[in-house]
Amino acid sequence: MIEAETAVAKAAEGQRSAAAASSEAMASVPPQPKTVRETGLEPGLIVELVAKTMHAAGKIHLPVLTGKLRLSINVLREILDAMVGQQLVEAAWRGDSELDVHYQLTMAGKQRAAEFLARCRYAGPAPVTLQAYRDVVQRQSSRQAGAPRIGAADMAAAFAEDSIDPGVRDLLGAALQSSRSLLLYGPSGSGKSSLARKLGQLQRGLVAIPYAILVDQQIIEFHDPQLHLAPSPLQARHGENQRSVDTRWALCQRPVVHVGASLGRAMLDLRHDPAAGVFHAPPHFQANNGILVVDDLGRQDVAPADLLNRWTGPLDLGADQLTTEGGNKITVPFDATLVFATNFAPHLLLDDSSMRRIGYKIHIGALAEPAYRVLFRHQCRVARIAFDEAAYEHLVQGLHAPSGRALLASIPRELLGRIADFASFAGTSPALTVAAIEQAWISMFAGHGAGSLAPAHPPAPFGAANADPLFERI
């Protein structure tokens, strides 16, 4: 009875949280423009978008056109009336209602659309102005007074199955509370990347993300469905029909933008797409009102200190400088939490000055055996493989101990995944046995069998001068 009441209470609390998050996000979205003037855009730009959209579609129903351009019926009627007057557009068919109208381009309209397309092929949602974006980012900032905060109970619940040390969990919570940058460091396989992603999932509330932004008469494509995830069904339901909002903005979960070793200097600024005639936003810009995770710090073409210098100053100011075509500088908002992850020793990546610019430095190391056992049991449940005590003891005492391999958080899931692979290949159900553990281990660690696991040179502690040859490459 008590468990049922607790479940009901948690469900009710989840609904209240979803409703509050949706209401706050909806409040930050500007109202739907009812006139061209209220869009903040020049009429000529909207004419161009209408012409290009109709060029691709041929005859187009008015409600379909509003959906493609994310503009209200009233705004489009104002533009279409002008285009009809200029003999660029004509009504191809009319139904019984004012909305039931199909439009098409005239010959003059098709010629004008071809000219527009030769200059810029973008024909998506109408952009918002840079000033409108600045205002919304400021209202949605997690640094604002009264913004939802993550408490100790939230952290404990989120990391209950990760078996991380409570002290590390408290450090992570304090870092998120502060919105300051943090560095996760430790050996490869210790779970830094997974922890970084989970920190992103802990973010509360929804945010409004523009599909595109207009800057100096140039369009920046901004919304990315892979980064700017749609609200959960519960959040979306609470956000429906609360008021008429500008549909040029998408309501999304706070973004978690993840970049790794492939991050290069070209990705730190706007990238012009000559074929489409638009700019693409850099990752740190798309991470606004969310988290930017920089994995594998030290493996990029850009030096770690240069990355810090590129971002920490603008973050302190809340604004960044980006370059448009022709070398013009524009000031855009920059509001994100930076999370760096590396398996290099921090002092070999950054000097003392750079280290001081990172708010929290958190070591993510090997697990203690009891925590490793808990994690292994959890991964068995996730993989639907029955836990076997003898096989687990063989893993720890017969494989880890002789080889000197640390009890790292990534190993249980990887081993169980390989056991499932071998079983699938054999046409059998996966089972945790000593033989299965041996087979998975050998395939994972370059053929080192149970009888020949001792390394030529025992591993040194993380951060020692001779700990890992990777450290010597910096």
N, C-alpha and C positions, 0 to 999 in steps of 0.2 A: 504494500500500500504506500509506504513511504517512498520507495523507489519510483512508483508511478507518479506520485505527487511531485517528486523532484524533477522527473522528466518533463511533466507538464509545465512546471515553473521555468525550466531551462528553455523550453520551446517558446513560452510566452516572452521571456527575456530576449530571445533571439529575434522574435517578431518586432518587439519594441525597438531593439537596436537597429534592425533593418529599416523600420519606419523612420527612425530618427536620422539615420544616415541618408536615406533617400530625400527626406524633407530638407536637410541641410544642403545637400548637393543641388536640389532643384532651386533652392533659394539663391544659389550663386549664379545660376544661368540667367542671362538677360531675357526679358520678355520677347515674344515673337514680334518682329517688325511688321507694322501694318502699312508702311509707305516706303518708297525707295529711299527717301531721306533717312528714315530710321535705321536702315541697314548699315549706314556709314559708307556705302559704296557709291561710286560714280555710276550714273545710269548707263553709260557706254559699256562698262564692264559687264553689267547684267545682260545688256543686249547681246554682247559677245557670247556669254555663256548660253543664253537661250538659242542663239543661232547655231552654235556648234552642236548643242544637244539635239536640236531638230534636224540638223544635217545628217546626223547618224541614225536618227529614228524614223525619218520621213514624217508621216502623219503621227501626231502625238496627242494623247488625251490630256486635258489641262491638269487633272489630279496627278497623272503620271509625271508631268513636267515639274509640278511642285515637289514631288517626292525625290526626283533626281537632283534638283537644285537646292532643295531644303529651304525654299522660300515660300512665303504665304501666298494664298490665292490673290489677295489684294495687291501685293507687290507685283506679282506676275501680270495681273490684269493691267496695271499701270504701264508696265513695259510693253506688253503685247499690243495695247491700244496705240502706243507710240509707233511700234513697228508696223502695225497695219496702216497707220497714217503715212508712213514712209514707203509703203508698198513692198516691205520686206517679208511680211507674213500675211497669210489669209486664213480665214476659217474654212476648213475643208468639210466640216459637218457639224450640225447643231442638233442637240436633243431637246427634251422638254424642259430641262432645268438650265440655269445659268452656268453650272459647273460642267454640264455634259456637252463639252465643245472639243472638237479635234482641230488642231492647227497644223499648218504646213508652211514651208518656205516658198516664196515666189522665186522666179528665176533670178531676180535681183538679190533676193535674200540668200539664195544658194551661192551666188558669186561673192557676196559679202562674207558668208560663212567660210568659204574656201580661203579668203584672205586672212580671216581670223585664225584658221587652223594652220596656215603656213607660218604664222608667228608663234603660236602656242596651242598645243593640242589638248590642253587640259579642258575637260568638259564635265567636271564633277560638281559636288556641292559648292555653293557660293562661299567664298572665304569670309572670315571675320576680320575686323581691323586689328592691327597690332595693339592699339590702345585698349580695345575691348578685351583682348587676351591678357594684357598686363593686369587689368582690373580683376578679372576672374581668378588668375593665379594668386594674386594677393589675398583674395577672400577665401581661397581654398587651402592656403598654406597651413601645414601642420605646426608651424611655429607661431601661429596666431594664438592670442590669449583665448582660452575657452575651447581650443581644438581638442578632439577626443584623444585621451592618453591611454597608453598600455600599462596595466598594473601588474603586480607580482603574480596575482592569480591567473591573469591572461598568459603570462610567460610560462608558468608552471604547467598549465593545461596544454599549451602549444607544444612544449618540449617534453611532455610526460613520457613519450615513447622513444626519445632520442638518447636517453641514458647519459646526458651531459652532466658534468659536475654542477651542483647548485651555485657554486661561486661564479662559474663561467656564465651560467644563466642570468645571475644578477647583473653581471657586467654588461651582458647583451641588452638586458632591460633598461639599465641606466643609459646606455648609449642611445637606444631608441627614444627614450624619454627626452634626452637632450637635443635630439636631431643633429648632433655633431657627427663628423666623419669617424669611421672606425676601420681598423685593420685587423683582419683575422689571419693569423699565421700559424704554421705548423706543418708537419710532414704530409706528403701527398697521401690521400686516402683517409685523412682524419675527419672528413665530413664538412670542411669549411664551405664548399660551394652549396651543399644542401642546407646548411645553417643560414647562409646568406639569403637563399631563396625563401626560406621559412620566415625570416625577418620581414621580407617583403609581403608575405601573406598575412602577417600580423597587423598590417596597416588598417586603420579603421576609416570608414566613410567612403563615399563615392565622390568622384570629381567630374567636372564637365571638360571635355576635350574637343577642340575645334577640328573639323575635318581639314580645313585649310586656313592659312593666314595670309593676308595681303600686306606686303611690305614694299614700299617704294614702287608701286605698280607691278610688283613681281609676286607670284603665288608660291607659297611654301606649302607643300603637301605635308600634313602633320599627323593626322590620325592613322595609326597602324593597328589593325585588329589583332595582330599577334602580340602587341605590347599593351594596347589599351583594351583590356578585356571587358566584355559586357557584364552588367550586374548579374548577381544570382537571380533565379526566378522570384525568390521572396523579395529581394531588394527592388527588382523591376516592378513587381506588382504594387508595392507601396509607392513607387514613384510615378505611377500612371495617373494622368489627368488631374494632377494637383493644381496646375495652372498652365496657361498657354505660354510655352517657352520657345526660344529661338532654336529651331531644329537644325541650325548649322553647327550645333554643339551635340556631341554624343555623351550620354551619361555612362561613366565607366568606373571600374575599380581603380584604386590608386595604382599607378603603373610600377612595375618592377622591370627595369631595363637591364639586361645582362650582356656584357661585352667581355671578350677574353683576349687571347694572345693575338688575334687578328686585328685588334684595334690599332689603327695607324693615324698619322697626322691628318690625312685627308678626311677622316671621320670626325674630326674635332670642329669642323666648320660646315656651313651650308654646302651642299653638293649640287651643282647645276646639271640638269638632265637636258642636253641640247635637243634630243629627239622630241621630248615632251614639252620643252619650253618652260619647265618649272624647276623649283629647288626642292631638295629633300632635306628634312631637318636632321641634325646630328643627334646621336643617341642621348647625350646629356641634356639636350633641349627637350627631347621627347619624354624624359624622365621627370619633368617638372611636376611638383605636388606628389612625388613618389620617391622611389629608391633607385639609385644607379649602382649596380654591382659590377666591379672591375675584377674579374677573375684572372688568375695566373699573372699577378703583378710581377713585373720583371722580365716577362717574355715578349712584351710589345716592342715595336720598332721605336716607340717613344720612351725615353728614360723615365723611370718612376718619379724622379724629382720634377721633371718637366710636366708630367701629368698633374702633379699636385699644384705646381705653379699656375697651370692652365685653368684649374677649377676652383681652388680654395679661395683665391682672392675674389673672383666673381661671386662665389657663394656668400662670402661675408657681406658683399655689397647688395646681393639679391638681384644682380643684373650681369649679363654677359654681352660681349661684343662679337657679332657675327658679320661675315663679309658677303655682300651681294655681288651681282655681276658688275664689272667695272671697278671693283675694289672699294665700293662704298661700305662704310661701317654702319651697322644698325645695333641699337641697344634692345635686348630682349630680356624678359624675366628669367631668373635662374633660381629655382627653389627645389632642391632635392637633397636627400641624405646619401652621402657617398659611403659605400662599403667596398673596401679592398680586401682581396684574399690572395695569399701567396704561400708557397712552400719553400721560399727562400728565407734565410735569416734576415730580419728587418734591418739590422745594422749594416748589412752588406748591400742593401738596396738604397737606403736613405741616410743622410747625415742628420746630426742632432737638430739642426734648424728645420729640416723637412719633417722629422718625427714630431716636433712640437706642434706642427700644423694639423696633425691627426689627433682627433679628440680622444679616442680610446684605442689601445693596443691590446688585443685579446689572443692569448695562446690557445689553440685547439690541438690538443695532443692525443696520445693513445688513451684508451679506456682502461680502467681498472677491471680485473676479471669479473667481479660481480655485475658491473655495468655491462660488460661485454656479453655476459650470459643473458641478461635481461633483453638486450638488443637482439641477440641471436634468436631467442624465443619469439620475440615480436616479429622478426622477419620470417620466421617459420610460419607464423599465423598468416602473415600477408601472402606468402607463397603457397599456402595451403599444403605444407609439408609437415608431417607430424614430427615433433621434437623427439630426439633420442639421446638419452644421457650418455650412453657409451660412445656414440659417434662424436658428441660435443667434447667429451673429455679427451678423446683421441686428437681432435682438432687443436685443443689448447696444449695438452701435454706432449702429444706425439708429433705435432707439426709446428705450431707456433714456437714452443720452447726450444727445440733443437735448432731451428732456423734462425732464431733471434728476431723474428718478425713481430713487430709490435701489434697489439690488439687494436687495430684501427677500425673506425666505424663503417668504412666502405666494404670491408671484407665479407661479413655475413651475407649481405644481399647478393654480392657478386658470386660467392660460392653456391648459394642456393639457386641462383639463376642458371649456373652451369649444370648443377645436378638436374634441374628441370630440362635443360637442353639435351643432355645425354639420355635421359629417360624418354623424351619425346622421340629422339632418333631411334632408340631401341624398341619403341612401341609399348613401353611400360609406364606405370605410374611412378612419379618421383618419390623416392624414399631416402631418409637420412640414415645412411649406414656408414661404417668405417670405410668400406670400399668406395662408396660414392664420394665421400669427403676427400679421400686420397686422389681419386680421378679428377675431381674439380680443382683441387689444389695444384696438382701437377700441370694442368692446362693453364692455370692462372699465373704460376710463377716459373715459367720458362723451363719446365721439365724437371724441377727439383723434386724428386720423390721423397718418400718418408725416410728412406735410409740414407739420403745424401743431401740433407737440408742445411747442414752447417755451412755458413758462408766463409769464404777465404779470409775476410776481414770483418770481425763483428761490428755491427753498426754503432756509431757514436751517438750520443744524445743530440737531439735537434738543437741547432744553433752553435754546436761546437765547431772549432776551426776546421776539423777534418770530417765533419758530420756527413756531408753529402757533396759529391763532386759538382752538383748543380750550383752550389753556393759559389764555387770558384769561377763560374763562368761570368759573373757580374763584374 
